[in-house]
């Protein structure tokens, strides 16, 4: 799933962050619904979703359970290319609560993604059908499909390639019969099969 920002962003609302996590789960949920299996294709989406949830809980103060507290690991950079981790500045109980809160956000968004796709199966199938004809779809094309509109045909898609030419000398069922060559010997009549009567 690729997000194309319309402009530089320096802050996000909580509902927007949750929506991005939900969208990131779309590919994995679609595999479960339509393929009855899962693949490694959702690796980057899962990584992105987990990172957003972690930021919401530990740095952005968007967790009601944890509260408006900055709980990120402190790091220092003493010289070129060397990172020294100072370690967490909170208790083990807080660390466990953070893990549970992150997982709760992820599970909730995952369920929301499944509810959306289950209730819009026909829209998903319409988008998939268009993707089989196109390598990608932009936002306007997806909006048109969700409105039930047909996309213009892909240039050159409906035209069939010309049939391969038959090899020289090959016969054709519909070709006229070649006339006999003058002077060629005619087949001998069958024994007792002359043209006369008995």
C-alpha positions in Angstrom: 0.0 0.0 0.0 1.5 3.3 -1.1 0.6 6.7 0.4 1.3 9.7 -1.7 1.3 12.8 0.6 -0.3 15.9 -1.1 2.0 18.1 1.0 4.5 17.9 3.8 2.9 16.9 7.1 4.2 17.7 10.6 1.3 16.5 12.6 -1.5 14.0 12.4 -4.8 13.6 14.2 -5.5 10.4 16.1 -8.3 9.3 13.8 -6.1 9.8 10.8 -3.3 7.7 12.4 -5.8 4.9 13.1 -7.1 5.1 9.5 -3.6 4.7 8.1 -3.1 1.6 10.2 -6.4 0.2 9.0 -5.5 0.9 5.4 -2.1 -0.8 5.9 -3.9 -4.0 6.9 -6.0 -4.0 3.7 -3.7 -6.3 1.7 -3.3 -8.9 4.4 -7.0 -9.0 5.2 -7.8 -9.3 1.4 -5.5 -12.4 1.2 -7.4 -14.0 4.1 -10.9 -13.3 2.5 -10.2 -14.0 -1.1 -7.3 -16.4 -1.1 -7.9 -18.2 2.2 -4.2 -17.9 2.9 -1.6 -15.3 3.7 1.8 -14.5 2.1 4.9 -12.4 2.9 3.6 -9.6 0.7 2.3 -7.7 3.7 5.7 -7.4 5.4 6.2 -3.7 4.8 2.5 -2.9 5.7 2.8 -4.7 9.0 6.0 -2.9 9.8 4.4 0.5 9.0 1.3 -0.3 11.0 3.3 -1.4 14.0 5.5 1.7 13.9 2.5 4.1 13.8 0.9 2.3 16.7 4.1 2.5 18.7 4.5 6.2 18.0 0.9 6.8 19.1 1.4 5.1 22.4 5.0 6.0 23.3 5.6 9.5 21.7 2.4 11.1 20.6 0.4 10.6 23.8 -2.6 9.1 21.9 -3.3 6.2 24.3 -5.9 6.7 26.9 -4.4 4.0 29.1 -0.8 5.2 29.0 -1.8 8.9 28.9 0.2 12.0 27.7 3.6 10.5 28.5 6.7 10.3 26.4 8.0 6.7 26.8 10.4 6.3 24.0 13.9 4.8 24.5 16.4 7.6 25.0 19.4 7.5 22.6 22.6 9.5 22.5 24.9 10.0 19.5 28.4 10.6 20.8 30.3 10.5 17.5 30.1 9.5 13.9 27.9 6.5 13.2 27.7 5.3 16.8 24.5 5.0 18.7 24.5 4.4 22.4 21.1 3.3 23.8 20.5 4.6 27.3 17.6 2.2 27.8 14.0 2.7 28.9 13.3 5.2 31.6 10.1 3.5 32.8 9.2 0.4 34.8 8.7 -3.1 33.5 5.0 -2.8 34.3 4.8 0.3 32.1 6.7 -1.6 29.3 4.1 -4.4 29.5 1.2 -1.9 29.4 2.8 -0.2 26.3 3.1 -3.6 24.5 -0.5 -4.4 25.3 -1.7 -1.0 24.2 0.1 -1.2 20.9 -1.3 -4.7 20.2 -4.8 -3.5 21.1 -4.6 -0.7 18.6 -3.3 -3.1 15.9 -6.0 -5.7 16.6 -8.7 -3.1 16.6 -7.6 -1.7 13.2 -7.2 -5.2 11.8 -10.8 -6.0 12.7 -12.0 -2.7 11.2 -10.2 -3.5 8.0 -11.9 -6.9 7.8 -15.3 -5.3 8.4 -14.8 -2.8 5.6 -13.7 -5.5 3.1 -16.4 -7.9 4.1 -19.1 -5.3 3.5 -17.6 -4.2 0.1 -16.7 -7.5 -1.5 -18.2 -6.4 -4.9 -16.2 -3.2 -4.9 -13.0 -5.2 -4.2 -13.7 -7.6 -7.0 -14.4 -4.7 -9.4 -11.0 -3.2 -8.5 -9.2 -6.5 -8.9 -10.8 -7.0 -12.3 -9.5 -3.6 -13.4 -6.0 -4.4 -12.0 -5.9 -7.5 -14.1 -6.1 -5.2 -17.1 -3.9 -2.4 -15.8 -0.7 -2.5 -13.9 -1.9 0.1 -11.4 -4.8 2.4 -10.5 -4.7 6.0 -9.3 -7.0 7.6 -6.8 -9.4 9.0 -9.4 -9.8 5.6 -11.1 -10.5 3.8 -7.8 -13.1 6.5 -6.9 -14.8 5.9 -10.3 -14.9 2.2 -9.7 -16.4 2.6 -6.3 -19.1 4.8 -7.8 -19.9 1.9 -10.2 -18.5 3.6 -13.2 -16.6 1.8 -16.0 -13.1 2.8 -16.7 -12.1 3.6 -20.4 -10.6 0.6 -22.1 -6.9 0.3 -22.0 -5.4 1.3 -25.4 -4.5 -1.7 -27.5 -6.1 -4.2 -25.0 -9.1 -5.2 -27.0 -7.3 -5.6 -30.3 -6.3 -9.1 -31.0 -2.8 -9.8 -32.4 -2.9 -10.9 -36.1 -3.0 -14.6 -36.7 0.4 -16.1 -37.8 0.7 -16.6 -41.5 0.5 -20.2 -42.7 3.7 -21.7 -43.9 4.3 -21.7 -47.6 2.9 -24.7 -49.3 0.6 -25.6 -46.5 -2.9 -26.6 -47.5 -6.0 -24.8 -46.4 -9.5 -26.3 -46.1 -11.0 -23.3 -47.7 -8.5 -23.0 -50.6 -9.6 -23.9 -54.2 -8.6 -27.2 -55.6 -5.5 -27.2 -57.8 -6.5 -28.1 -61.4 -4.8 -31.1 -63.0 -1.8 -30.4 -65.3 -2.3 -30.9 -69.0 -0.8 -34.0 -70.4 -0.7 -35.8 -67.2 -1.6 -39.5 -67.3 -5.1 -40.2 -66.2 -5.8 -43.0 -63.7 -6.5 -46.4 -65.3 -10.1 -47.5 -65.2 -11.0 -50.2 -62.6 -11.2 -53.8 -64.0 -14.7 -54.5 -65.4 -15.7 -51.0 -64.7 -15.9 -49.8 -68.3 -18.5 -47.3 -69.4 -20.5 -50.0 -71.5 -23.5 -52.0 -70.5 -23.5 -55.7 -69.8 
